[in-house]
Amino acid sequence: MDRSFFIFTIITCCIIYSHGEKGAYGQQVRSGAVTIGALVALNSKMGREAKLAMELAVQKVNLDSTVLNGTELRLRVMDENCDALQGAAAAISLFENEVVAIAGPQTSAASHFVAYMGAAAQVPIVSFSATDPNLSENQYDYFLRLANNDRVQMMAIASVVSLYGWREVVALYTNDDYGRSGIEALNEVLIPMGVKILKRLGFSPGLGKTDIGNLLAELYEFGSKIYIVHMEASMSRALFTEAFNLGMISTGFVWIVTEATSNVLDMIYLDDEYLQSVQGILGTRSFIPDSLELQAFLNEWKKLKGTEELGGVRAHLSMYTLYAYDSIWTIANAVRNLLDYNGTISFVSQKPFPDAAGGRTDLSKLKLFKEGANLLQEILQTNFTGIAGKVQFNRSGDVLHPTFEIVNMVGKGLRVVGYWTENSGCTLSLPAAASKSKSVFKGENVQKLQDVIWPGGLARVPQGWIFPTNTRPLLVAVPYKQGYEEFVGIKQLADNVTSFDGFCIDVFKAALSQLPYHVPYSFIPFGNGIVTPSYDELVRSVASKEFDAAVGDIEITKSRSDIVDFTQPYTASGLTVLASRKDASSNIAWAFLQPFTPAMWLTTFFFVLVNGLVMWILEHKKNPEFRGEPKKQIATILWFIFSSLFFVQREDVKSTLGKAALLVWLFFVLIIKSSYTASLGSILTVQQSVSQTPGIQSIINQPEVRIGYQTGSFVKNYLMQLGVTEDRLVNLSSLTNYAVALNNKSVGAIVDELPYVQLFLSSECNFTAAQEFAKGGWGFVRTSSSSHEPKHFAAPLYTLTLTLSWKVEAYSF
């Protein structure tokens, strides 16, 4: 446990020891004066200006008799000195003086202490500058703030990062609760957007310039040049001046600062060293709308400070000064509502507790604010427009509907390049009033910002990644074998120059061209170009870091994925069986006899004769067309029967029984003719193209059938796992050998990957392939992310794998 936890526990236990039992009440009177406290760091410019703004607000409240109806508002200011322990001590002093609320503390570290004490003493705490996201937790019931929660600000910064398509960032922060909590909130909102914080670099408060420079020098080991800075303004100056001296405020770099820094950039026009060090940086800060109330305050401020014309809404004045002024009005309005409802303010004396529990300490004498819970509710229901904008709180004590400006440092001041809200994301112009419905942050932006002037004075958006000049290119292995040049082609040219081309190489280059930065690489042939190398050995060479990656027709298998990382498949590559084409044997000249079997033909001929005899018997007595010489009658009967097969008979049928017999015969003919036509059509079309290629299970179950496979392929081990003995397997080194082996029957079938089979069949018509029986795909290889690779390779390879995973699909078959 850290020191803070013990201090919280001691202070809280001392105050709430007897919180569960009622003590004697202090005197209840209608107050002629109400005292509120203020915790500021008087050793800082912000604290001194906040004190002056609060005093001005108290003066205005007391001059307006309608605010507190004659009750005087008194302000007691204590110095927290930017120190958590001193802030806690100052808060105890305020509680002893029976303040009804405290404006402050100024720092997040002190706010954690005071928020605990405020909850124990039932005194609302309204901070004007504490932004730590952890202060919104339920344990700080009496803590509210006018400054925006850092988590919301990190959502705005994450939207900017996503808008420009950057995938990796480096976080620089103050190594304290304020800095760590803010960066953790940033990480939480970046993860759903697919953005990774490559490195977190914490700077201890009070660090010297030399130490800061040494820490910044470490960043050269990382390719990402997107830096997000979350630290107090005093440390930011030292950081940026050292970064400028190291050449890091230049072309290709991106610096994004939170409002602790951007809030003061309008005030550094006289600091030439700082001014030149922040040119081109991007930042976020809370949006302060212009209003008559704000202009009146600025005029009053000018008189108090004796300064020249301020020249704008925000110029040379911290937003926290405005929040300090509004914090007094927030408390004053709540006190007025409390007095109107309750009429009195009172404190409760606690029950004395034993000396062993701190009974003689000053903490044991603190009283509890009886109406504190009511005052807290009045503050939570606040709804008015202050000089910094609308003042409304949610249930956690944070302001509603936050809006941020996106600002760019150019020249001697900041220019606004856009805005951000929870509902609209990044927009060019200020959105309409935020919707009252609950907003959902999705991390998606469909708008854009105005053109930004980046470090180095360029308007073109930086890629966000620059390889260190001393980094060697990535070594990419490419399988070197005979044939298959359509996929991977390696040619040895003159002067020891090697060219690499083919489909796999083209996909790799096209995917790399889509990366937001340049990746230097060098292709290295794997193999001698005569004997096909083992692809498993190629993968093991990448796993052992002999190469950084491998590109080619490399099948993704489970055993390989166990030792290396693959991109998503860029083409389908299942296994299939290749064999000689065996068309159905038939003699086209006698094909008309095949629809019926011999028995069927005899049966049909028999019925033809029987039907002719029946028709003659029924018709020859009544129908003259069936009379005459025997020879003529036989010819007539035969002609009638055979012509009726095609429904073209010309003889009339006179008898009723003859007509009935003819009707039965014609129905029989219709059935016979339809069956014959369908069978003959099937024989002349479908069966002529039906392949007799065996399936994988069929050839496995035939021990006499030898199976071919491509040399160096994983297919050999795969077939042996299926039960095929090694003596049945024949390795074939090229597509030409495929045709020879199948034609001379040295193999009965060949098992290979689908792309190779498709390439083979594109030039060979006497062979055919069965349906795929194992789905797969080709991918690019890199060293497994679990291995301990050099830092300057880890980032580019990680990004290469992620980017190729979704880029290569656009170039697949």
C-alpha positions in Angstrom: 0.0 0.0 0.0 1.2 3.5 -0.7 1.6 6.4 1.7 -1.6 8.0 0.5 -3.8 5.1 1.6 -2.4 5.3 5.2 -3.0 9.0 5.4 -6.5 8.7 4.1 -7.2 6.0 6.6 -5.8 7.9 9.6 -7.7 11.1 8.8 -10.9 9.4 8.0 -10.9 7.2 11.1 -10.3 10.2 13.3 -13.2 12.1 11.9 -15.8 9.4 11.5 -15.1 7.3 14.7 -18.4 8.3 16.2 -20.2 9.2 13.0 -22.8 6.5 13.5 -24.1 8.1 16.8 -25.5 11.5 17.2 -23.7 14.0 19.4 -24.9 17.2 20.9 -26.0 19.7 18.4 -24.2 23.1 18.1 -26.4 26.2 18.4 -28.8 26.6 15.5 -29.3 30.2 14.4 -30.2 32.0 11.2 -26.8 32.9 10.0 -25.9 36.6 9.4 -22.7 35.3 7.7 -21.7 32.1 6.0 -18.1 31.1 5.6 -16.7 29.1 2.7 -13.2 27.9 2.3 -10.7 27.9 -0.6 -7.6 25.8 -1.2 -5.2 27.2 -3.7 -1.4 27.0 -4.3 -0.3 30.5 -3.7 3.2 29.6 -4.9 1.8 29.2 -8.5 0.5 31.8 -10.9 -2.7 29.8 -11.3 -3.3 29.7 -7.5 -2.7 33.5 -7.2 -5.1 34.3 -10.0 -7.7 31.8 -8.7 -7.6 33.5 -5.3 -8.1 36.9 -6.9 -11.0 35.6 -9.0 -12.7 34.0 -5.9 -12.4 37.2 -4.0 -13.9 39.1 -6.8 -16.8 36.6 -7.0 -17.4 36.9 -3.2 -17.4 40.7 -3.6 -20.0 40.5 -6.4 -22.2 38.1 -4.4 -22.2 40.4 -1.4 -23.0 43.5 -3.5 -26.0 41.8 -4.9 -28.5 41.6 -2.0 -30.8 39.2 -4.0 -28.3 36.4 -3.9 -28.2 35.6 -0.2 -30.9 37.9 1.0 -28.7 39.9 3.3 -26.5 37.0 4.5 -22.9 37.9 4.1 -20.6 35.4 2.3 -17.1 35.2 3.8 -14.1 33.5 2.1 -11.3 31.9 4.0 -8.3 31.1 1.8 -5.6 28.5 2.7 -2.4 27.7 0.9 -2.1 24.0 -0.3 1.3 24.8 -1.8 0.9 22.1 -4.5 1.5 19.5 -1.8 -1.0 16.8 -0.7 0.0 16.8 2.9 -0.1 20.5 3.2 -3.4 20.6 1.4 -4.8 18.1 4.0 -3.5 20.2 6.9 -5.0 23.4 5.3 -8.3 21.6 4.9 -8.4 20.6 8.6 -8.0 24.3 9.4 -10.9 25.2 7.3 -13.1 22.5 8.8 -12.2 23.8 12.3 -13.5 27.2 11.2 -16.9 25.6 10.2 -16.9 26.3 6.5 -20.0 25.0 4.7 -18.1 24.3 1.5 -14.6 24.4 0.0 -13.7 25.8 -3.4 -10.7 23.7 -4.5 -8.3 22.1 -4.0 -6.2 23.2 -7.0 -4.3 19.9 -7.5 -5.6 16.4 -8.0 -3.2 14.9 -5.4 -4.6 17.2 -2.7 -8.1 16.6 -3.9 -7.9 12.9 -3.0 -7.1 13.8 0.7 -9.6 16.6 1.0 -12.4 14.6 -0.8 -12.1 11.9 1.8 -12.2 14.5 4.6 -15.1 16.3 3.0 -17.2 13.2 2.8 -16.4 12.4 6.5 -17.3 16.0 7.6 -20.2 16.3 5.2 -18.7 19.4 3.6 -19.1 19.7 -0.2 -15.8 20.2 -2.1 -16.0 22.1 -5.5 -12.7 22.0 -7.3 -11.9 24.4 -10.2 -8.9 22.5 -11.6 -8.6 18.9 -10.3 -9.0 16.6 -13.3 -8.0 13.1 -12.1 -10.6 10.6 -13.5 -10.4 8.6 -10.2 -12.0 11.5 -8.3 -15.3 10.6 -10.0 -15.5 7.3 -8.1 -18.4 6.7 -5.7 -16.2 6.9 -2.6 -16.0 10.7 -3.2 -19.6 11.5 -2.6 -19.0 15.1 -1.6 -16.6 16.0 -4.4 -17.6 18.0 -7.5 -15.6 19.9 -10.1 -16.0 22.5 -12.8 -12.9 21.4 -14.7 -13.5 18.6 -17.1 -12.7 15.0 -16.1 -9.5 13.9 -17.8 -11.2 10.8 -19.1 -13.4 12.9 -21.3 -10.4 14.9 -22.5 -8.7 11.6 -23.4 -11.7 10.7 -25.4 -11.2 13.9 -27.4 -7.5 13.1 -27.9 -8.3 9.5 -29.0 -10.7 10.9 -31.6 -8.0 13.1 -33.0 -5.6 10.1 -33.2 -8.3 8.0 -34.9 -9.2 10.7 -37.3 -5.7 10.8 -38.7 -5.4 7.0 -38.8 -2.4 6.7 -36.5 -2.2 3.2 -34.9 0.5 3.6 -32.3 1.4 6.4 -29.9 3.9 7.1 -27.1 2.6 8.6 -23.8 4.7 11.1 -21.8 3.3 12.0 -18.4 4.1 13.2 -14.9 4.9 10.2 -12.8 2.3 10.9 -10.1 -1.4 10.1 -9.5 -2.5 12.9 -11.9 -0.3 11.7 -14.8 -0.7 7.9 -14.3 -4.5 8.1 -14.0 -4.8 10.3 -17.1 -2.7 8.0 -19.3 -4.6 4.9 -18.0 -7.8 6.6 -19.1 -6.2 7.3 -22.5 -5.3 3.7 -22.9 -8.9 2.6 -22.0 -10.4 4.7 -24.8 -7.6 3.9 -27.4 -8.0 0.1 -27.1 -11.5 -0.1 -28.7 -10.2 2.1 -31.6 -7.3 -0.4 -32.3 -4.6 2.1 -31.2 -1.8 0.9 -29.1 0.4 2.8 -26.6 3.8 1.5 -27.6 5.6 3.1 -24.6 4.7 5.0 -21.4 7.4 7.3 -20.2 6.9 8.9 -16.8 8.8 12.0 -15.6 9.2 12.4 -11.9 8.3 15.9 -10.6 11.4 18.1 -10.2 13.4 16.2 -12.8 16.3 18.2 -14.2 16.9 19.1 -17.9 19.7 16.6 -18.3 17.6 13.7 -16.9 14.7 14.8 -19.1 17.0 14.8 -22.2 18.2 11.3 -21.4 14.7 10.0 -21.1 13.7 11.6 -24.4 16.7 10.0 -26.1 15.2 6.6 -25.3 12.3 7.3 -27.7 14.6 7.0 -30.7 14.4 3.2 -30.2 10.7 3.4 -31.2 9.4 4.0 -34.6 6.3 5.8 -33.5 6.6 9.6 -33.6 3.1 10.4 -32.2 3.7 11.7 -28.6 0.9 12.5 -26.3 1.9 14.7 -23.3 0.0 14.8 -20.1 1.8 16.8 -17.5 1.7 20.1 -15.6 2.7 23.2 -17.4 5.9 23.8 -15.5 7.4 20.4 -16.5 6.0 20.8 -20.0 8.3 23.7 -20.6 11.4 21.7 -19.7 10.2 18.8 -21.8 9.6 20.8 -25.0 12.8 22.8 -24.8 14.8 19.6 -24.4 12.9 17.9 -27.2 13.6 20.9 -29.5 17.3 20.7 -28.7 17.3 17.0 -29.6 15.6 17.8 -33.0 12.3 16.1 -32.0 10.2 19.2 -32.8 10.7 18.8 -36.5 9.2 17.2 -39.7 7.6 13.8 -39.2 6.9 14.3 -35.4 3.5 14.8 -33.9 3.0 16.3 -30.4 -0.4 16.4 -28.7 -0.8 18.0 -25.3 -3.6 18.1 -22.8 -5.1 21.3 -21.5 -2.7 21.5 -18.5 -0.2 22.6 -21.1 -2.4 24.0 -23.9 -4.0 26.3 -21.3 -0.8 28.3 -20.9 0.4 28.4 -24.5 -1.3 31.7 -25.1 0.7 33.2 -22.3 4.2 32.4 -23.4 4.6 35.0 -26.1 7.5 36.7 -24.2 9.3 33.4 -23.6 11.2 32.9 -26.9 12.9 29.7 -26.0 9.6 28.0 -25.0 7.8 29.6 -28.0 10.1 28.1 -30.6 9.9 24.7 -28.9 6.1 24.3 -29.3 5.6 25.4 -32.8 3.2 23.0 -34.6 2.0 21.1 -31.6 -1.6 20.1 -31.3 -3.7 20.3 -28.1 -7.1 20.1 -26.5 -8.6 22.5 -24.1 -12.1 23.2 -22.7 -14.3 25.4 -24.8 -15.2 28.7 -23.2 -18.1 30.4 -25.0 -18.1 34.2 -25.4 -20.8 36.0 -23.4 -21.6 39.4 -22.0 -20.9 38.1 -18.5 -17.4 36.9 -19.6 -16.7 40.3 -21.2 -17.7 42.1 -18.1 -15.5 39.9 -16.0 -12.5 40.5 -18.3 -13.0 44.2 -18.1 -13.1 44.0 -14.3 -10.1 41.7 -14.3 -8.1 44.2 -16.4 -8.8 46.9 -13.8 -7.7 44.7 -10.9 -4.5 43.5 -12.6 -3.7 46.8 -14.3 -2.9 45.0 -17.5 -3.4 46.1 -21.1 -6.4 45.1 -23.2 -6.7 41.3 -23.1 -7.4 41.1 -26.8 -9.8 38.1 -26.7 -11.9 35.8 -24.7 -9.1 33.5 -23.5 -5.9 35.4 -24.3 -3.5 35.5 -21.4 -6.0 34.2 -18.9 -6.2 30.6 -17.6 -9.5 28.8 -17.9 -9.1 27.7 -14.3 -9.3 31.3 -13.2 -12.8 31.4 -14.8 -13.7 28.1 -13.1 -12.5 29.5 -9.8 -14.9 32.5 -10.2 -17.8 30.2 -11.1 -17.1 27.8 -8.2 -17.9 30.6 -5.8 -21.2 31.4 -7.6 -22.0 27.7 -7.6 -21.7 27.5 -3.9 -23.4 30.8 -3.3 -26.5 29.8 -5.3 -26.7 26.5 -3.4 -26.3 28.3 0.0 -29.2 30.6 -1.0 -31.5 27.7 -1.8 -30.5 26.0 1.4 -31.2 29.0 3.6 -34.5 29.6 1.8 -35.5 26.0 2.5 -34.0 25.4 5.9 -33.4 28.9 7.3 -30.4 27.8 9.5 -26.9 26.4 9.3 -25.6 24.2 12.1 -22.8 21.9 13.0 -22.8 18.7 15.1 -20.3 18.1 17.9 -19.0 14.6 17.7 -19.0 12.2 20.6 -15.6 12.1 22.4 -13.7 9.0 21.7 -10.7 7.4 23.6 -7.3 8.9 23.7 -5.9 5.7 22.1 -8.1 6.6 19.1 -6.8 10.1 18.9 -9.2 11.6 21.3 -6.9 14.5 22.2 -6.0 15.5 18.6 -7.5 18.5 16.8 -9.2 16.1 14.4 -11.3 14.7 17.2 -12.7 18.2 17.8 -14.0 18.7 14.2 -17.7 19.1 13.9 -20.0 17.7 11.2 -22.0 20.0 9.0 -25.6 18.9 9.7 -27.1 20.4 6.5 -24.1 19.2 4.4 -26.2 16.5 2.5 -28.9 19.1 1.7 -26.3 21.6 0.4 -24.7 18.8 -1.7 -28.0 18.1 -3.3 -28.5 21.8 -4.0 -25.1 22.0 -5.7 -25.9 18.9 -7.8 -29.1 20.5 -9.0 -27.2 23.7 -10.0 -28.2 25.0 -13.4 -27.0 28.4 -14.4 -24.7 30.1 -16.9 -21.4 31.3 -15.5 -18.6 33.2 -17.2 -17.0 29.9 -18.3 -20.3 28.5 -19.7 -23.2 26.3 -18.5 -22.8 24.9 -15.0 -24.6 21.6 -14.5 -23.5 18.4 -12.8 -24.1 14.7 -13.3 -24.5 12.2 -10.5 -20.8 11.8 -10.3 -20.2 15.5 -9.7 -18.7 16.1 -13.2 -20.0 18.9 -15.5 -22.5 17.9 -18.2 -22.0 18.2 -22.0 -18.3 18.9 -22.1 -16.9 20.6 -25.2 -13.3 20.8 -26.2 -11.4 23.0 -28.7 -8.7 21.4 -30.8 -5.9 24.0 -31.0 -2.7 24.3 -33.0 0.3 26.4 -31.9 1.3 28.7 -34.7 3.4 31.8 -34.3 2.8 33.4 -30.9 -0.6 31.9 -30.1 -3.0 29.1 -30.6 -5.4 28.8 -33.5 -8.6 26.7 -33.2 -8.8 24.0 -35.9 -11.9 22.2 -34.7 -14.1 21.1 -31.8 -15.0 17.9 -30.1 -18.1 16.8 -28.2 -19.2 13.3 -27.0 -22.1 13.3 -29.4 -20.4 14.6 -32.5 -16.8 13.7 -32.2 -14.3 16.0 -34.1 -16.0 18.7 -36.1 -14.9 21.7 -38.1 -17.4 24.0 -36.5 -18.9 24.3 -33.1 -21.8 21.9 -32.9 -25.3 22.9 -31.6 -26.0 22.5 -28.0 -25.3 19.0 -26.7 -28.3 16.7 -26.6 -29.7 16.0 -23.2 -29.9 12.3 -24.0 -27.0 10.1 -22.8 -24.2 10.2 -25.3 -22.3 7.2 -26.4 -18.6 7.4 -27.3 -17.9 5.1 -30.2 -14.5 6.2 -31.3 -15.6 6.9 -34.8 -15.3 10.2 -36.6 -16.9 11.1 -39.9 -15.8 14.8 -39.8 -12.5 16.4 -40.1 -10.4 19.3 -38.7 -9.0 22.4 -40.4 -5.5 22.1 -41.9 -3.0 21.8 -39.1 0.5 23.3 -39.3 2.7 20.4 -38.0 6.2 20.6 -36.5 8.6 21.6 -39.2 6.1 24.0 -40.7 4.4 21.4 -43.0 0.7 21.2 -43.7 0.8 17.5 -44.8 -0.3 15.1 -42.1 2.8 13.1 -40.7 2.7 9.4 -41.2 3.4 8.9 -37.5 6.3 6.5 -38.0 10.0 7.0 -38.9 12.6 4.3 -38.9 15.8 5.2 -37.0 18.6 5.8 -39.5 20.8 3.2 -37.8 18.2 0.4 -38.2 19.0 -2.3 -40.7 16.3 -3.3 -43.2 14.0 -6.2 -42.3 15.3 -9.5 -43.7 12.5 -11.2 -45.7 13.0 -14.7 -46.8 11.5 -15.8 -50.2 11.4 -19.5 -51.2 13.7 -20.2 -54.3 12.6 -23.2 -56.3 12.1 -24.4 -59.9 8.8 -23.5 -61.6 5.7 -21.8 -60.1 7.1 -18.4 -61.2 3.6 -17.1 -61.5 3.5 -17.1 -57.7 7.1 -16.5 -56.7 9.7 -15.7 -59.4 13.4 -15.2 -58.6 15.8 -14.4 -61.4 19.5 -13.9 -61.2 20.4 -10.9 -63.4 23.8 -9.5 -64.3 26.1 -7.9 -61.7 24.8 -10.2 -58.9 21.4 -8.5 -59.1 18.4 -10.6 -58.1 14.9 -9.7 -59.1 11.8 -10.9 -57.2 8.3 -10.9 -58.8 5.1 -13.0 -58.9 1.7 -12.8 -57.4 2.8 -13.3 -53.7 5.5 -10.6 -54.1 3.0 -8.2 -55.7 0.6 -8.7 -52.8 3.3 -8.1 -50.3 4.4 -4.9 -52.0 0.9 -3.6 -52.5 0.1 -4.2 -48.8 3.3 -2.4 -47.7 2.3 0.6 -49.8 -0.8 1.0 -47.7 1.2 1.4 -44.4 1.3 4.9 -43.0 5.1 4.8 -43.0 8.0 3.4 -45.0 9.3 0.0 -44.1 12.8 -0.8 -45.4 13.2 -4.5 -46.2 15.5 -6.8 -48.2 14.4 -10.0 -50.0 16.7 -13.0 -49.3 16.3 -16.2 -51.5 15.8 -19.3 -49.4 17.0 -22.3 -51.4 19.3 -22.9 -54.4 16.7 -22.7 -57.2 17.4 -26.3 -58.2 15.9 -28.3 -55.4 12.6 -27.1 -53.8 13.4 -26.1 -50.2 11.4 -27.4 -47.3 8.8 -24.8 -46.3 8.7 -26.1 -42.8 12.5 -25.4 -42.6 11.8 -21.9 -44.0 9.3 -21.2 -41.2 11.7 -22.5 -38.6 14.3 -20.1 -39.9 12.0 -17.2 -39.2 11.2 -18.6 -35.8 14.9 -18.8 -35.0 15.3 -15.2 -36.1 17.6 -16.0 -39.0 15.1 -13.9 -40.9 12.6 -11.3 -39.7 9.8 -12.4 -42.0 9.0 -14.7 -44.9 7.0 -14.0 -48.1 5.7 -16.5 -50.6 3.3 -19.3 -51.2 3.4 -20.4 -47.6 0.5 -22.4 -46.3 -0.9 -21.5 -42.8 -0.9 -24.7 -40.7 -1.4 -25.3 -37.0 2.2 -26.6 -36.5 3.7 -23.5 -38.2 1.4 -21.1 -36.3 2.7 -22.5 -33.0 6.1 -21.1 -33.6 5.5 -18.0 -35.8 2.8 -15.4 -36.5 0.9 -15.3 -39.8 -1.1 -12.5 -41.4 -4.7 -13.2 -42.4 -4.8 -15.4 -45.5 -4.5 -13.4 -48.7 -5.8 -16.3 -50.9 -7.7 -19.5 -50.4 -5.5 -22.7 -50.6 -7.3 -25.9 -49.7 -6.1 -29.4 -50.7 -7.5 -31.2 -53.7 -7.0 -34.4 -55.7 -5.7 -34.2 -59.3 -6.2 -37.1 -61.7 -6.5 -38.0 -65.4 -9.9 -37.3 -66.9 -12.0 -40.4 -67.5 -15.1 -39.6 -69.6 -18.0 -41.9 -69.7 -17.3 -44.5 -72.5 -20.0 -44.4 -75.3 -20.2 -44.8 -79.0 -21.9 -41.7 -80.3 -23.1 -43.6 -83.5 -25.1 -46.0 -81.4 -26.0 -43.7 -78.6 -29.7 -43.7 -79.6 -29.9 -47.3 -78.4 -28.5 -46.6 -74.9 -31.6 -45.1 -73.2 -33.3 -48.5 -73.1 -31.9 -51.9 -72.1 -32.3 -54.8 -74.6 -35.2 -56.2 -72.6 -36.9 -52.9 -72.8 -36.4 -52.7 -76.5 -37.9 -56.2 -77.0 -40.8 -55.4 -74.8 -41.6 -52.3 -76.7 -41.3 -54.0 -80.0 -43.6 -56.8 -78.8 -46.3 -54.3 -77.7 -46.0 -52.6 -81.1 -46.9 -55.8 -82.9 -49.6 -56.7 -80.4 -51.2 -53.3 -80.8 -51.0 -53.6 -84.6 -52.8 -57.0 -84.5 -55.5 -55.7 -82.2 -56.2 -52.7 -84.4 -56.4 -54.9 -87.5 -58.9 -57.2 -85.8 -61.1 -54.3 -84.7 -61.0 -52.3 -87.9 -60.7 -54.5 -91.0 -64.4 -55.4 -91.1 -65.6 -51.8 -90.9 -62.8 -49.8 -92.2 -61.9 -50.1 -95.9 -58.4 -48.7 -95.3 -57.6 -51.9 -93.4 -58.9 -54.2 -96.2 -57.3 -55.5 -99.4 -54.7 -57.9 -100.3 -52.8 -59.5 -97.3 -49.6 -57.8 -98.3 -51.4 -54.4 -98.3 -53.1 -55.0 -95.0 -49.7 -55.9 -93.3 -48.1 -52.8 -94.7 -51.0 -50.6 -93.5 -50.9 -52.0 -90.0 -47.2 -51.6 -89.7 -47.3 -48.0 -91.1 -50.2 -47.1 -88.8 -48.5 -48.4 -85.6 -45.1 -46.9 -86.3 -46.5 -43.5 -87.4 -48.6 -43.4 -84.3 -45.3 -43.3 -82.3 -44.8 -39.8 -83.7 -48.6 -39.0 -83.7 -48.6 -38.6 -87.5 -50.9 -41.5 -88.5 -53.3 -40.7 -91.4 -55.8 -43.7 -91.3 -59.1 -43.0 -89.7 -60.3 -45.3 -86.9 -64.0 -46.3 -87.4 -64.9 -48.6 -84.6 -65.5 -47.6 -81.0 -63.3 -50.3 -79.6 -60.6 -49.3 -82.1 -60.7 -45.8 -80.8 -60.4 -47.0 -77.2 -57.4 -49.2 -78.0 -55.8 -46.4 -79.9 -56.2 -44.0 -76.9 -54.5 -46.5 -74.6 -51.7 -47.0 -77.2 -51.1 -43.2 -77.6 -50.8 -42.8 -73.8 -48.3 -45.6 -73.7 -46.4 -44.0 -76.6 -46.3 -40.7 -74.7 -44.7 -42.3 -71.6 -42.1 -44.2 -73.7 -41.2 -41.2 -75.8 -40.7 -38.9 -72.8 -38.5 -41.4 -71.0 -36.5 -42.1 -74.1 -35.9 -38.3 -74.8 -34.8 -37.6 -71.2 -32.4 -40.6 -71.1 -30.9 -39.8 -74.5 -30.3 -36.1 -73.6 -28.6 -37.2 -70.4 -26.3 -39.6 -72.3 -25.3 -37.0 -74.9 -24.7 -34.1 -72.4 -24.1 -34.7 -68.7 -22.4 -38.1 -68.9 -20.0 -36.9 -71.5 -18.5 -34.4 -69.0 -18.8 -36.3 -65.7 -15.4 -36.7 -64.1 -14.4 -40.0 -62.6 -11.8 -38.3 -60.3 -11.5 -40.2 -57.0 -11.9 -38.5 -53.6 -9.2 -38.5 -51.0 -10.8 -41.3 -48.9 -11.1 -43.4 -52.1 -7.4 -43.3 -52.9 -6.4 -43.8 -49.3 -8.4 -47.0 -49.2 -6.6 -48.3 -52.3 -3.2 -49.5 -51.2 -2.1 -50.2 -54.8 -2.6 -46.5 -55.8 0.5 -44.3 -55.5 0.0 -40.6 -54.6 2.1 -37.7 -55.9 2.9 -34.5 -53.9 4.9 -31.4 -54.5 8.5 -31.5 -53.3 9.0 -29.5 -50.1 5.2 -29.3 -49.3 3.5 -30.1 -46.1 1.3 -32.5 -48.0 3.6 -35.5 -47.3 3.3 -35.2 -43.6 -0.4 -34.5 -43.8 -1.1 -37.7 -45.9 1.0 -39.8 -43.5 -1.1 -38.5 -40.6 -4.2 -39.8 -42.6 -2.7 -43.3 -42.7 -0.9 -43.3 -46.1 2.4 -45.2 -45.9 5.5 -43.4 -47.1 6.3 -46.0 -49.8 3.1 -45.0 -51.6 4.1 -41.3 -51.8 6.0 -39.9 -54.8 7.5 -36.4 -54.7 7.2 -34.3 -57.9 9.3 -31.2 -58.4 7.4 -29.4 -61.1 4.1 -29.1 -62.9 5.6 -30.8 -66.0 6.3 -33.8 -63.8 2.7 -33.8 -62.8 1.5 -34.5 -66.4 4.2 -37.1 -67.1 3.5 -39.0 -63.9 -0.3 -39.1 -64.5 0.1 -40.1 -68.2 2.5 -43.0 -67.6 0.5 -44.2 -64.6 3.4 -43.9 -62.2 0.9 -42.2 -59.8 -2.8 -42.7 -59.7 -3.5 -39.2 -58.3 -1.7 -36.1 -57.0 -2.6 -34.2 -53.8 -1.7 -30.6 -53.9 -2.8 -27.1 -52.9 -5.6 -25.5 -54.9 -3.6 -22.6 -56.4 -1.1 -25.0 -57.9 -3.8 -27.3 -59.3 -5.6 -24.3 -60.8 -2.4 -23.2 -62.5 -1.8 -26.7 -63.8 -5.3 -27.1 -65.2 -5.1 -23.7 -66.9 -2.8 -25.3 -69.5 -3.8 -29.0 -69.3 -7.2 -30.2 -70.5 -6.7 -34.0 -70.0 -6.9 -33.8 -66.2 -9.4 -32.9 -63.6 -9.6 -32.1 -59.9 -12.0 -33.3 -57.2 -13.6 -31.0 -54.7 -11.4 -29.5 -51.9 -11.2 -31.7 -48.8 -9.1 -29.4 -46.6 -9.6 -25.6 -46.4 -6.6 -23.4 -45.9 -4.8 -20.3 -47.0 -1.5 -18.6 -47.8 -0.1 -16.0 -45.5 3.1 -14.0 -44.7 5.2 -15.0 -41.8 6.9 -13.0 -39.0 8.6 -13.9 -35.8 6.1 -14.9 -33.0 5.0 -11.9 -30.9 5.9 -14.0 -27.8 9.6 -14.0 -28.6 12.0 -11.4 -27.2 12.9 -9.6 -30.4 15.0 -6.4 -30.5 12.9 -3.3 -29.6 13.5 -1.5 -32.9 12.1 -4.5 -34.8 9.2 -5.3 -32.4 7.1 -2.2 -33.3 7.4 -2.3 -37.1 6.8 -6.1 -37.3 3.8 -5.9 -35.0 2.3 -3.1 -37.1 3.2 -4.9 -40.3 1.4 -8.0 -39.2 -1.7 -6.1 -38.1 -1.8 -3.9 -41.2 -1.3 -6.8 -43.6 -4.0 -8.7 -41.9 -6.6 -6.3 -43.2 -4.8 -4.8 -46.3 -3.9 -8.1 -48.1 -7.6 -9.1 -48.6 -8.0 -6.3 -51.2 -5.4 -8.1 -53.4 -6.6 -11.7 -53.0 -7.9 -13.9 -55.8 
